[in-house]
Amino acid sequence: MTTTIDRSADITQPLEKLGPDETLKFNSDYLRGKISYDLLDRITGGVTFESNKLMKFHGIYQQDDRDIRDERRRQKLEPALTFMVRVRLPGGVCTPEQWLKIDELAQAHGGNTIRLTTRQTFQFHWIVKEDIKPTIQGLHDVLLDTIAACGDDARGVMATADPLNSEVDREVAELSKQLSDHVIPNMRAYHEIWYGKERVATSEDEEPLYGPTYLPRKFKIAFVIPPFNDVDVYTQDLGFIAVTGPSGVEGFNVTIGGGMGRTDNEPTTYPRLADVVGYIPKERLLEAADAIISVQRDYGNRAVRARARFKYTIDDKGLDFIKAEIERRMGAPFEPTRQFELTTNGDSFGWRETDRGLFNFGLFIPNGRVSDHFMTGLREIAKVHKGHYRLTPNQNLIIVGVSPEDKPQIEALLAQHGLDEKQFSALRLNSIACVALPTCPLAMAEAERYLPDLVTKIEALLDQNGLRDEPITIRMSGCPNGCSRPYVAEIALTGRAPGKYNLYLGGGFHGERLNRLHAENIGEERILEILSQLLSDYARDRLPGERFGDFFERTVDQPAAA
């Protein structure tokens, strides 16, 4: 489908009122900047400030090993600079051939480890500057890229990973790929810098959707297939809730304005749940996405970056105004919202037969870190698997489409490599952590490396109260930005300083309610003390079928003292 972008309402702000990122983007020659020159500089392991900013649009972040940062500073050495490279993988769909290439690149350039993210894709860490181009070219060999995996643009599009209806799953996965290909920047700079393509002179608008300054901030999109809310659709800038009928997907209820990021001690920033604004038939999917993205492009705050996400645009301009402007650009109003129900945001594990007589195996990957026996086992499975892999929004993995004839072979490989382990508590199976230290430059505290140990200590409290099999969502982020979607979890911890966290409690198990701050800047001893009392109360006083987050909301009125 070809759509015409309405730019008649473009907002032009005086140059002196724009934030520095806006000027940088405008002067970048459509994201080219001086990246090519910086890649050739062997005096440093990093790139300039400007190139680092622009490379995010190419799916690349400069990082350093913070475990040894102070020691290198004492030795008057440059930080141990490396790069994170994030793959664009719409809907988390990955073929065995692609998995084997990811594995190969991780062994060659990424420290023998792969990270599965909370947005259903892969991240490589520890890539040195001279290995970025071989990594991206290796991805290109299996039709993968890193375009718009980061940056002020429409990020990788998510989709429910393991619904019950195979035909609906196939259609929504295809639509997520179609939409992702439609909304990413044209990025001729990407092809020139990483693939060695020649620049072609043209008088056409190089970015017809984005223009020379792209979006004010990142923009996240997801598809959800009720009753599963594994993508946490209310946390997305733009969500499409599938409405199905006898012939498959008929259309989508549309949500706008979700977002997790916030800044501590800054009340003008906050997490927000999306609003459901109406229904569209599936034939209008691309034009609706264009209209919504263009409204954020034109009305988003380009002066104060902390207030630039779509959620703030909606709150500043008013939901009614934003909805009316979207409808004007679509050329038709939203239809009334269709009925839907979301009942879980977790994953299924172990074997499950699909409606087509095939089998899926849900594999728990602690905090999404694929290394050691996970890496070896999944490599061997990819060599014989005839279906595909599916990355989940909860950092886990599904081996999809195993025939009854092939199931014994996959089962044997899972057992051989210790991947058939089932003895995990329900809390651990519903845990998510961001990468945090040592690579993330924003992290204030540990997350991925610490959460498994903390969960072990909380499991002891669950065992004391007979709650080991009670599903409770727990999420940890090393900073308040919320990459692990903590603010909708029943238990959430966001880093404040080494060993110190804010404790949030009371989110909805289905992702439908924000939690609230319960204790601020506390360490492990106080965290366990608070949870010990609350879990004891929950075991004793909960109503039949009542979730922990619902119990907390019903019974706890005041924040705890630090």
ZIVENZI-V357528 format. One record per residue. RES is the residue in one letter. SS is DSSP state (~ for helix, > for strand, _ for the rest). Layout:
[[RES & SS] [RES & SS]]
This chain:
[[M & _] [T & _] [T & _] [T & _] [I & _] [D & _] [R & _] [S & _] [A & _] [D & _] [I & _] [T & _] [Q & _] [P & _] [L & ~] [E & ~] [K & ~] [L & _] [G & _] [P & ~] [D & ~] [E & ~] [T & ~] [L & ~] [K & ~] [F & ~] [N & _] [S & _] [D & _] [Y & _] [L & _] [R & _] [G & _] [K & _] [I & ~] [S & ~] [Y & ~] [D & ~] [L & ~] [L & ~] [D & _] [R & _] [I & _] [T & _] [G & _] [G & _] [V & _] [T & _] [F & ~] [E & ~] [S & ~] [N & ~] [K & ~] [L & ~] [M & ~] [K & ~] [F & ~] [H & ~] [G & _] [I & >] [Y & >] [Q & >] [Q & >] [D & >] [D & _] [R & _] [D & _] [I & _] [R & ~] [D & ~] [E & ~] [R & ~] [R & ~] [R & ~] [Q & _] [K & _] [L & _] [E & _] [P & _] [A & _] [L & >] [T & >] [F & >] [M & >] [V & >] [R & >] [V & _] [R & >] [L & _] [P & ~] [G & ~] [G & ~] [V & >] [C & >] [T & >] [P & ~] [E & ~] [Q & ~] [W & ~] [L & ~] [K & ~] [I & ~] [D & ~] [E & ~] [L & ~] [A & ~] [Q & ~] [A & ~] [H & ~] [G & _] [G & _] [N & _] [T & _] [I & >] [R & >] [L & >] [T & _] [T & _] [R & _] [Q & _] [T & _] [F & >] [Q & >] [F & >] [H & >] [W & >] [I & >] [V & _] [K & ~] [E & ~] [D & ~] [I & ~] [K & ~] [P & ~] [T & ~] [I & ~] [Q & ~] [G & ~] [L & ~] [H & ~] [D & ~] [V & _] [L & _] [L & _] [D & >] [T & _] [I & _] [A & _] [A & _] [C & _] [G & _] [D & _] [D & _] [A & >] [R & _] [G & _] [V & _] [M & >] [A & >] [T & _] [A & _] [D & _] [P & _] [L & _] [N & _] [S & ~] [E & ~] [V & ~] [D & ~] [R & ~] [E & ~] [V & ~] [A & ~] [E & ~] [L & ~] [S & ~] [K & ~] [Q & ~] [L & ~] [S & ~] [D & ~] [H & ~] [V & ~] [I & _] [P & _] [N & _] [M & _] [R & ~] [A & ~] [Y & ~] [H & ~] [E & ~] [I & ~] [W & ~] [Y & ~] [G & _] [K & _] [E & _] [R & _] [V & _] [A & _] [T & _] [S & _] [E & _] [D & _] [E & _] [E & _] [P & _] [L & _] [Y & _] [G & _] [P & _] [T & _] [Y & _] [L & _] [P & _] [R & _] [K & _] [F & >] [K & _] [I & >] [A & >] [F & >] [V & >] [I & _] [P & _] [P & _] [F & >] [N & _] [D & _] [V & _] [D & _] [V & ~] [Y & ~] [T & ~] [Q & _] [D & _] [L & >] [G & >] [F & >] [I & >] [A & >] [V & >] [T & >] [G & >] [P & _] [S & _] [G & >] [V & >] [E & >] [G & >] [F & >] [N & >] [V & >] [T & >] [I & >] [G & _] [G & _] [G & >] [M & _] [G & _] [R & _] [T & _] [D & _] [N & _] [E & _] [P & _] [T & _] [T & _] [Y & _] [P & _] [R & >] [L & _] [A & _] [D & >] [V & >] [V & >] [G & >] [Y & >] [I & >] [P & >] [K & ~] [E & ~] [R & ~] [L & ~] [L & ~] [E & ~] [A & ~] [A & ~] [D & ~] [A & ~] [I & ~] [I & ~] [S & ~] [V & ~] [Q & ~] [R & ~] [D & ~] [Y & ~] [G & _] [N & _] [R & _] [A & _] [V & _] [R & ~] [A & ~] [R & ~] [A & _] [R & _] [F & ~] [K & ~] [Y & ~] [T & ~] [I & ~] [D & ~] [D & ~] [K & ~] [G & _] [L & ~] [D & ~] [F & ~] [I & ~] [K & ~] [A & ~] [E & ~] [I & ~] [E & ~] [R & ~] [R & ~] [M & ~] [G & _] [A & _] [P & _] [F & _] [E & >] [P & _] [T & _] [R & _] [Q & _] [F & _] [E & _] [L & _] [T & _] [T & >] [N & _] [G & _] [D & _] [S & _] [F & _] [G & >] [W & >] [R & >] [E & >] [T & _] [D & _] [R & _] [G & _] [L & _] [F & >] [N & >] [F & >] [G & >] [L & >] [F & _] [I & _] [P & ~] [N & ~] [G & ~] [R & >] [V & >] [S & _] [D & ~] [H & ~] [F & ~] [M & ~] [T & ~] [G & ~] [L & ~] [R & ~] [E & ~] [I & ~] [A & ~] [K & ~] [V & ~] [H & _] [K & _] [G & _] [H & >] [Y & >] [R & >] [L & >] [T & _] [P & _] [N & _] [Q & _] [N & _] [L & >] [I & >] [I & >] [V & >] [G & >] [V & >] [S & _] [P & ~] [E & ~] [D & ~] [K & ~] [P & ~] [Q & ~] [I & ~] [E & ~] [A & ~] [L & ~] [L & ~] [A & ~] [Q & ~] [H & _] [G & _] [L & _] [D & _] [E & _] [K & _] [Q & _] [F & _] [S & _] [A & ~] [L & ~] [R & ~] [L & ~] [N & _] [S & >] [I & >] [A & >] [C & _] [V & _] [A & _] [L & _] [P & _] [T & _] [C & _] [P & _] [L & _] [A & _] [M & _] [A & _] [E & _] [A & _] [E & ~] [R & ~] [Y & ~] [L & ~] [P & ~] [D & ~] [L & ~] [V & ~] [T & ~] [K & ~] [I & ~] [E & ~] [A & ~] [L & ~] [L & ~] [D & ~] [Q & ~] [N & _] [G & _] [L & _] [R & _] [D & _] [E & _] [P & _] [I & _] [T & _] [I & >] [R & >] [M & >] [S & >] [G & _] [C & _] [P & _] [N & _] [G & _] [C & _] [S & _] [R & _] [P & ~] [Y & ~] [V & ~] [A & _] [E & _] [I & >] [A & >] [L & >] [T & >] [G & >] [R & >] [A & >] [P & _] [G & _] [K & >] [Y & >] [N & >] [L & >] [Y & >] [L & >] [G & _] [G & _] [G & _] [F & _] [H & _] [G & _] [E & _] [R & _] [L & _] [N & _] [R & >] [L & >] [H & >] [A & >] [E & >] [N & >] [I & >] [G & _] [E & ~] [E & ~] [R & ~] [I & ~] [L & ~] [E & ~] [I & ~] [L & ~] [S & ~] [Q & ~] [L & ~] [L & ~] [S & ~] [D & ~] [Y & ~] [A & ~] [R & ~] [D & ~] [R & _] [L & _] [P & _] [G & _] [E & _] [R & _] [F & ~] [G & ~] [D & ~] [F & ~] [F & ~] [E & ~] [R & ~] [T & ~] [V & _] [D & _] [Q & _] [P & _] [A & _] [A & _] [A & _]]
